[in-house]
């Protein structure tokens, strides 16, 4: 059975490197997570300071040690800087073999196919290395870009989860999407 143990591996594609976020990435990630457009559908308020981002990086890295979260920074190889993050917000192997993915990208990097490239690596890692059977994504109903990304990877929209998550603005509905291992291996259009 897969165990992370705090180890966040480096995974590379043609243009991207998925890697552990470091303290030195706090300023860069703060630029993204303080942007109202970037965090709009993340169900978190914009970050107020670099220190808040540093705390979040430490929290996410710590949660990988307890087998709760596996979050990579998305680095554009050409720039050598992070352009966003992605990974598993949660996973459950015993009895379920499923994980929930999440992702974000700095606004200036939207529309270049970077998230599709990162998604290919995350899905591959989830099915091949972690041994997941089901990968889920929870998406705000107005987040058309995320829905388009998931549908390109042949995720199935399973339905609306009413008032599923509490935010500072109240309860929000979320759409549940999923991709099963057998669909991943038999589909393959996006990867």
C-alpha positions in Angstrom: 0.0 0.0 0.0 1.3 3.5 -1.0 2.9 5.5 1.8 4.0 9.1 1.2 5.8 9.6 4.6 6.4 13.2 3.7 8.3 12.4 0.5 7.1 14.6 -2.3 8.8 13.3 -5.5 9.9 15.4 -8.4 7.9 14.6 -11.5 8.8 16.2 -14.9 7.2 16.7 -18.2 8.3 18.6 -21.3 7.7 22.1 -19.8 6.9 21.5 -16.2 8.4 20.1 -13.0 6.2 19.1 -10.1 8.1 19.5 -6.9 7.8 20.1 -3.1 7.1 23.7 -2.2 9.8 25.3 -0.2 10.0 28.3 2.1 11.6 30.3 -0.7 8.4 29.8 -2.8 6.2 31.7 -0.3 6.5 35.1 -2.0 5.8 33.6 -5.4 2.8 31.6 -4.3 1.5 34.6 -2.3 1.2 36.5 -5.6 -1.2 33.8 -6.8 -3.1 33.0 -3.6 -3.7 36.7 -2.9 -5.2 37.2 -6.4 -9.0 37.3 -6.2 -9.4 35.7 -9.6 -7.1 32.8 -8.7 -8.8 32.0 -5.4 -12.3 32.8 -6.6 -13.3 29.1 -6.7 -10.9 27.7 -4.2 -13.3 28.4 -1.3 -10.6 30.2 0.7 -10.2 33.9 1.2 -7.3 35.6 -0.6 -4.1 35.4 1.5 -3.2 38.6 3.4 0.5 38.1 3.8 3.6 36.2 2.7 3.7 34.8 6.2 0.3 33.3 5.7 1.5 31.6 2.6 4.6 30.4 4.4 2.4 28.9 7.0 0.3 27.2 4.3 3.4 25.7 2.6 4.5 24.3 6.0 1.0 23.0 6.7 0.8 21.2 3.3 4.2 19.7 3.6 3.4 18.6 7.1 0.2 17.0 6.0 2.2 14.9 3.5 4.1 13.4 6.5 0.8 12.3 8.0 -0.5 10.8 4.7 -3.3 13.4 4.4 -2.2 15.7 1.5 0.2 15.4 -1.4 0.7 18.9 -2.9 3.2 19.8 -5.5 4.4 23.2 -6.7 4.1 23.5 -10.5 7.4 24.9 -11.8 7.9 26.2 -15.3 11.3 24.7 -16.2 12.1 27.6 -18.5 11.6 30.2 -15.7 12.7 28.0 -12.7 9.8 29.5 -10.7 6.4 28.2 -9.5 3.3 29.0 -11.5 0.8 27.3 -9.3 0.2 24.1 -7.4 -1.6 20.8 -7.7 -2.0 17.4 -6.1 -4.2 15.4 -3.8 -6.2 17.3 -1.2 -7.0 14.0 0.5 -6.6 10.3 -0.3 -7.9 7.1 1.2 -6.5 3.8 0.3 -7.9 1.3 2.9 -11.2 0.1 1.5 -11.7 3.0 -0.9 -8.6 3.6 -3.0 -9.7 7.1 -4.0 -8.2 10.5 -3.9 -9.5 14.1 -4.4 -7.4 16.4 -6.6 -7.1 20.1 -6.5 -5.1 22.6 -8.6 -4.5 26.3 -9.1 -2.5 28.4 -11.5 -1.3 32.0 -11.5 -3.5 34.1 -13.8 -0.7 35.0 -16.2 -0.3 31.3 -17.0 -3.9 30.6 -17.9 -4.6 29.4 -21.4 -1.2 27.8 -22.2 -2.0 24.2 -21.5 0.1 24.1 -18.3 -2.7 22.7 -16.1 -3.4 19.9 -18.7 0.3 19.0 -18.6 0.3 19.0 -14.8 -2.9 17.0 -14.7 -1.4 14.2 -16.8 1.4 13.8 -14.3 -0.9 13.9 -11.3 -3.3 11.3 -12.8 -0.4 9.0 -13.8 1.0 9.2 -10.3 -2.3 8.6 -8.7 -3.1 5.5 -10.7 0.3 4.0 -11.3 2.2 4.9 -8.1 -0.5 5.4 -5.4 -2.7 2.6 -6.8 -5.9 4.6 -6.7 -9.0 3.3 -8.3 -11.0 6.6 -8.3 -9.9 10.2 -8.6 -12.4 12.9 -7.7 -12.6 16.6 -8.1 -15.0 19.0 -6.4 -15.7 22.0 -8.6 -17.7 25.2 -8.0 -20.7 25.2 -10.5 -19.5 28.5 -12.0 -15.9 27.4 -12.5 -16.3 26.7 -16.3 -12.5 26.4 -16.9 -12.1 23.6 -14.3 -15.1 21.7 -15.6 -13.7 22.0 -19.2 -10.3 20.6 -18.0 -11.9 17.7 -16.2 -14.1 16.8 -19.2 -11.1 16.9 -21.5 -9.7 14.2 -19.3 -13.0 12.3 -19.5 -14.0 12.8 -15.9 -17.7 12.1 -15.4 -19.8 14.7 -13.8 -21.7 12.8 -11.1 -23.9 15.4 -9.7 -24.4 18.5 -7.5 -23.5 18.3 -3.8 -25.8 20.9 -2.2 -24.3 23.2 0.4 -21.4 20.9 0.6 -18.8 23.3 1.8 -18.8 26.2 4.3 -17.0 29.4 3.2 -16.8 32.8 4.7 -19.7 33.8 2.4 -21.8 30.9 3.6 -22.5 27.4 2.3 -21.7 26.6 -1.4 -22.7 23.9 -3.8 -20.1 21.8 -5.5 -20.1 19.5 -8.5 -18.6 16.0 -8.1 -16.5 14.7 -10.9 -14.7 11.4 -11.0 -12.4 9.3 -13.2 -12.0 5.6 -12.5 -8.8 3.6 -13.1 -10.4 1.5 -15.8 -11.6 4.7 -17.6 -8.1 6.1 -17.3 -6.5 3.1 -18.9 -9.2 2.6 -21.6 -9.6 6.3 -22.5 -6.5 8.2 -23.0 -7.5 11.0 -25.3 -6.1 13.7 -23.0 -3.0 11.8 -21.9 
